[in-house]
Amino acid sequence: GQQVMQIPQYQHVQEGEDFTTYCNSSTTLSNIQWYKQRPGGHPVFLIQLVKSGEVKKQKRLTFQFGEAKKNSSLHITATQTTDVGTYFCAGNNAGGTSYGKLTFGQGTILTVHP
Amino acid sequence: GAVVSQHPSRVICKSGTSVKIECRSLDFQATTMFWYRQFPKKSLMLMATSNEGSKATYEQGVEKDKFLINHASLTLSTLTVTSAHPEDSSFYICSARTPWGDSTDTQYFGPGTRLTVL
């Protein structure tokens, strides 16, 4: 079945440093979604990438979707303490009967030291 | 828009009892909802896909007689954990798939239900 690998599992940064998390899918994706889960909270939708090579920005966050639509990254510039949480990528299978199901990566737990 | 509620937020029950969790899409109709389970500091594991008006589709390894899913309307899906045991203790989260947008299939998550079985 489809697998989505996400690294690193943990990332500790000083406030102001940059942060990147990477996702790699074993199969081609129709789209990939990114979620943020604060400690004790639930996943909150951040963005969806659909097109090959797509790059989207949300303030200090930059999301990329690979040309082959099998990998993606989330980069945060100049982290702040409010960025703390777990970031998940979730891949949507390209066609087939499982279309619409998300396969989540393992998540990257980000801690930011002030 | 795209608000999903979940009730209860927290439940503690005795071993052997059944617990029902409700998931509602508040401002849109969701023909498809999903039920996930999450262990501490772990990722979300899809348990089943809930389709309005039809039987749920369970993921491999998930007991359908243990985790009963009912999607009776376009805004409500329920998950019943039957004869709960301590190993069923977990964080259960539902999501609803939005029917709009060029992006398709964005899922919005409920706040989750923390189940503790004593």
HADDOCK unambig.tbl for C-alpha pairs under 7 A between the chains (distance, minus, plus):
assign (segid A and resid 41 and name CA) (segid B and resid 111 and name CA) 6.74 0.50 0.50
assign (segid A and resid 42 and name CA) (segid B and resid 109 and name CA) 6.91 0.50 0.50
assign (segid A and resid 42 and name CA) (segid B and resid 111 and name CA) 5.24 0.50 0.50
assign (segid A and resid 42 and name CA) (segid B and resid 112 and name CA) 6.35 0.50 0.50
assign (segid A and resid 43 and name CA) (segid B and resid 109 and name CA) 6.31 0.50 0.50
assign (segid A and resid 44 and name CA) (segid B and resid 109 and name CA) 6.84 0.50 0.50
assign (segid A and resid 45 and name CA) (segid B and resid 108 and name CA) 6.57 0.50 0.50
assign (segid A and resid 48 and name CA) (segid B and resid 103 and name CA) 6.97 0.50 0.50
assign (segid A and resid 50 and name CA) (segid B and resid 103 and name CA) 6.82 0.50 0.50
assign (segid A and resid 100 and name CA) (segid B and resid 105 and name CA) 5.63 0.50 0.50
assign (segid A and resid 104 and name CA) (segid B and resid 43 and name CA) 6.79 0.50 0.50
assign (segid A and resid 104 and name CA) (segid B and resid 44 and name CA) 6.42 0.50 0.50
assign (segid A and resid 105 and name CA) (segid B and resid 43 and name CA) 6.83 0.50 0.50
assign (segid A and resid 106 and name CA) (segid B and resid 42 and name CA) 6.64 0.50 0.50
assign (segid A and resid 106 and name CA) (segid B and resid 43 and name CA) 4.94 0.50 0.50
assign (segid A and resid 107 and name CA) (segid B and resid 43 and name CA) 6.14 0.50 0.50
